[in-house]
């Protein structure tokens, strides 16, 4: 999945950079820390398809959608949330 499709706050691991990426762009992304196996988190996105802010290597960086689309990631599994225990249901069962 492209990095640009992550939701704000969602974590992922970088899998690769797309093969159609120009060599100089691939090199620059790698030098900025967007390398295979790195953990990354989408912090936020500007409205109307504007730039996105990501946290990688303890640094926040801004990428345009075109560059974020070139980075392929594997989303981290989302924790399963349990419904909060309803005290009234617990009392009724007792």
N, C-alpha and C positions, 0 to 999 in steps of 0.2 A: 504494500500500500504506500502511496506517496506521503511524504512527511507533511505536506500541506493539508491532508485530510484528517490529521489528528484533531481532537477537540481540545479546547483550552484546559490545561491541567493534566492532560493525558500523557503518559510516559510510553516510551518505545525504545527499541534497540535498532541502530542503523544496520541494515543488511547489505546495502550496496549503493553505488551511484549509477544511474541509468547509463547504458552503453552509448546512447546518442548524445550524451553530454560532451561538449567540446573539451579537449585535453586541458586547456588553460583554466577552464572553469572547474573541472574535476580536481586539478592540482590545487587551486585556490581553496576550494571547499575542504579538501583534505588538510591543508595547512592551517585552516581555521578550527580544526578539530572534528569535522564531520566525517570521521573515518569509520570503517566497518567495525562493528562490535561496541561502539560507544553508546552509552545511555543518553537519551535526550528527552526533554519535556517541552511541550508547547505551553508557553506562558500566556500569551494573548495574541490577538489579531486585530489589526486596524479595520475599521468598517469599510464596506464597499470593495472588498477583495484587496485591501491594501497589504502592506508588509506584515510579517508575522515575527514574533519574538520567541526564541527558543533558548533553553538552558542546556548547554553542553560543556563538559569539562569545567564546571563551576563558573562559567561565564555566560552572560546573556548576550545573544546575537540576534540581529534582525536580518531576515531574508525576504526577498520578493517571492511571490508565488511561483514564478518561472523556475527559480533555483530550488525552492522547496519541493517542487514537483519532480525534480531530478533525483532526489534522495529517497531511496526506498527503505521502509522501516517495517519492523515486526512489532505491533503494539504489545505492551505488557499486559498480562492478564489482569482484568479488573477484579478487585475483591468483591466477594459476594456479601451483600449486606443482609443481615437477619432483621426481620421486623421487630420493632421494639415490643417488649412484653407489656401487654395491657394488664394493669393491676386488677381491673374488674373481672377479667377472664380468669385470672389466677385465683381470685376469691371464690368465683362461682364453681370452679373445679374442686375446691377443697371441701 
